[in-house]
Amino acid sequence: MPFTSDDEIRRIGGGLIDRTLPKSEWTHAGHFAAAVCVLADPRINAPRDMPALICAYNEATGVANTDTGGYHETITQASLRAAASVRDSHPSNTPLHIIVNAIMRGDFGKPGWLLAYWSKDILFSSLARKTWVEPDLQPLPF
């Protein structure tokens, strides 16, 4: 279901930041909505700040950040880069919900999109969860 307003995007992003987003809304689309919201906030340096935001949200919703679960650095940074690339392909005054909908309609909207760039063994390794790991199958398109 596409987003219909920027208020929806801001509610998801704000819910991540203040840890009130219902866990049921922390979906693939929810991750990208939060990414676009955070990227649009001039007070936030998304690549630097998103890890702490997600870790705190995970903890608030009972998800442990471990070697096998919770926060994942490579997925987070790749998703932020993907969201920024779609955002940058639109005019600067494009509404946030239009950008998120464009992400979800494209290749990045497919939940397994990262597996075109990383093998499962590399992407789901504890190293990739803790630090940025370059793709091992092909370079990212942005």
N, C-alpha and C positions, 0 to 999 in steps of 0.2 A: 504494500500500500504506500503510495508516494506521500511525502510530506506536503502539507498545504500552506504552511506559514513559517516565518522565521521565529515566531514565538515557540513553536514546537522544538526547533533546533536549539534555541536558547534555554528552554526548559531542560532538555537533555544535557546540554553542556553544563548548565548551572547545577543540575542534579549530580553530575559527576563531581564537580568542584566542591559542592557543599555536602556530598555523600548522602543525598536524599533520593537519588534516582532509584526507583524500584529495580531490583535485580532482574526482573522479567523484561525490562526495557534495555538491558545491556546486551543487545543483540549485535549482529554484524552491522545493520543499519544504524543502530544506536552508537556504535563505536565511531562510525564515520560522521554522524551528526555531531558528536562531541568533538571530534577532530576539527571539523569545519568551524565550529563555534570557538574553540580554543585558538585556532589559527587566526580568527577574525578579531580576537581581543588584543589590543595593543599593549595591555599590561602583562601579557603572558608570552614567554618565549617557549613556544610549543615543544620543540625538540628537547629543551632542557627541563621544562616543568611538567610535561605530561607523565613521565615515569612516576614522580611522587604523587601526582593526582590519582593515577590509576592504582598505585599501591595502597594509598590511603582509602580509596573507595573499596577496593577488594577487602581490606581488613574490616571496614565498616559493615560489609555485607557477608562477613564470615568466610571469605575466601583467603586462604593462606598463600603468601607469596613465597614459593619454594623452588627448588631445582626442577620440579615436575608440574607445577601448577601456579596459577595466579599470573602476575605480571610477566610480560614477554617483551624484552627490549627490541629484538629484531623485528617482530611483527608490529610493534608500536611505531617504530621509526619508519618502517616501510610504508605503513598505512598513512602516517602524517605526510610523507613525501608524495604518496599517491593523491591524497586529498589536496595538497598544495598544487600539484600539477593540474588537476582538474579545475581548481579555483583559478589558477593563473591563465587557463585557456578561455576564461569568460571575462567580459568587461568588469572593471572593478566595482561597479555599482550593482552587480547581479545579486539578487536576494539569496541568502544562505540556503534556503530550502530548495531553490532551483539547483544550486551546486550539489547539494547532497543527493537530490534526485538524479542528477547527471552521473554522479559516482555510482549510484546503485543500478542504473540502467547499463552501465559500461562493464568492462572486464573486471574492474575492481569490486563491483557489486556481487560478484560470484564468490561465495565463501572460500573456495579453494584457490583463489587467484594467486596466492603466494607460491603455490607448488609448481607454477610455470617457471619460477626463478630459483627456488631452493628445492633440493631433494628433501624428503621427509626426515631422513636421518640428520641432516644438517639443521633444518629449520626447527625441529623439535628437540634438539640437543640442549643440555643445560647451559652450554656456552652461549648459544643463540638466545636463550632466555635471559641470560645475565648481561650480555654485551651485544653490540652490533656485529653481525657476521655478514660478510658480503655474499651475494647470491653465488651458488656453485653451478647452476645450470645455464643461465644467461643473464646478462646485465639487465637491470631495471630499465624501463623505457623512458625514464625521466631523469 
